[in-house]
């Protein structure tokens, strides 16, 4: 049996057998189930922007993630995690204004090209997780 819960909470599940001409009705032992707040199913998009000019090694600059619902209506809430490849750079909270953005001040200690900078919106009860395309940042 597959079912959907429309709200979070604690539930007690049982199975009932209705019986037939050979076997009597019966009810299983209750099994507890906790349903947490779901990640939403409404699609979102995340767009990442970086500095307009190449930053210097060791100097701080700002990464900005903009999160928008695919429907064009509504306001995503929650956090965005910024990554350099698979390494988390930190997390920012959406500002709840239009557009919905989260920022993070970062710096890279050495010069070079960092080609896998992404931002992942972590979703909320309405909007699904989304990840930006990779941004390449050259550090002087």
C-alpha positions in Angstrom: 0.0 0.0 0.0 1.3 3.4 -0.9 -0.2 6.5 0.8 0.5 10.2 1.1 0.3 12.2 4.3 -0.8 15.8 3.9 0.6 17.0 7.2 3.5 16.3 9.5 2.9 14.5 12.8 2.9 11.2 14.7 0.6 8.5 13.6 -0.3 5.0 14.6 -0.8 2.6 11.7 -2.7 -0.7 11.8 -3.8 -3.1 9.1 -7.3 -4.6 9.2 -8.4 -7.9 7.6 -12.1 -8.0 6.9 -12.4 -11.7 7.2 -14.1 -14.2 4.9 -16.0 -17.5 5.1 -13.0 -19.3 6.5 -11.1 -16.7 8.5 -12.3 -14.2 11.1 -11.6 -10.5 11.0 -8.4 -9.3 12.6 -6.3 -6.1 13.3 -2.5 -5.9 13.4 -0.5 -4.5 16.2 -0.1 -0.7 15.9 3.1 0.6 14.4 4.2 4.1 15.2 5.1 6.4 12.3 6.4 10.0 12.4 6.0 12.1 9.3 8.3 15.1 9.1 7.7 18.3 7.2 8.1 17.4 3.6 10.3 19.2 1.1 8.0 20.8 -1.3 6.9 19.6 -4.7 6.7 23.0 -6.5 9.8 23.4 -8.6 12.2 26.2 -8.0 15.2 27.6 -9.8 18.4 28.9 -8.3 20.7 31.3 -10.2 24.2 32.1 -8.9 26.2 35.3 -9.5 29.7 36.2 -8.4 31.9 39.3 -8.5 31.9 41.5 -11.6 35.7 41.6 -11.6 38.3 39.0 -10.7 39.0 39.1 -6.9 42.4 39.0 -5.5 43.6 35.9 -3.5 42.7 36.3 0.1 40.3 39.2 -0.5 36.6 38.7 0.3 33.9 38.9 -2.3 30.2 38.1 -2.4 28.3 35.2 -3.9 24.6 35.8 -4.5 22.0 33.1 -5.1 18.6 34.1 -6.4 15.8 31.5 -5.9 12.5 31.7 -7.8 9.5 29.5 -8.0 9.0 27.9 -11.5 5.4 29.0 -11.4 6.4 32.6 -11.0 4.2 33.0 -7.9 5.1 32.7 -4.3 8.1 33.2 -2.0 10.6 30.5 -1.3 11.9 30.5 2.3 14.9 28.9 4.0 18.5 28.6 3.2 21.0 28.3 0.3 24.3 26.4 0.6 27.2 27.5 -1.5 29.8 25.0 -2.7 33.2 24.9 -4.3 32.8 21.5 -6.1 31.6 19.3 -3.2 33.0 21.4 -0.4 30.6 23.6 1.4 31.6 27.3 1.5 28.8 28.2 3.9 25.1 28.9 4.0 23.0 32.0 3.6 19.3 32.7 4.4 16.9 33.9 1.8 16.1 37.6 2.4 12.3 37.3 1.8 12.1 40.2 -0.6 11.8 40.4 -4.4 13.9 38.9 -5.7 14.6 36.3 -3.0 18.3 36.2 -2.6 20.9 34.7 -0.2 24.4 36.0 0.0 27.7 34.7 1.3 31.0 36.5 1.7 33.9 34.2 0.7 37.6 34.4 -0.2 40.0 31.9 -1.8 43.5 31.8 -0.4 45.3 31.1 -3.7 45.1 32.5 -7.2 43.6 30.2 -9.9 40.4 29.3 -11.6 37.6 27.8 -9.4 35.3 26.4 -12.0 32.7 24.5 -9.9 31.1 27.1 -7.7 27.4 26.3 -7.2 24.5 27.3 -4.9 21.8 24.8 -3.7 18.5 26.0 -2.4 17.6 23.6 0.4 13.9 23.6 -0.2 11.0 24.3 2.2 7.5 22.9 2.7 6.3 24.3 -0.6 9.3 24.6 -2.9 11.7 21.8 -4.0 15.5 21.8 -3.8 17.3 23.3 -6.8 20.9 23.8 -7.7 22.4 26.5 -9.9 24.6 25.9 -12.9 28.3 26.0 -12.1 30.0 29.4 -12.0 33.7 29.8 -12.8 35.6 32.4 -10.8 39.2 33.4 -11.6 41.1 34.6 -8.6 44.2 36.8 -9.3 
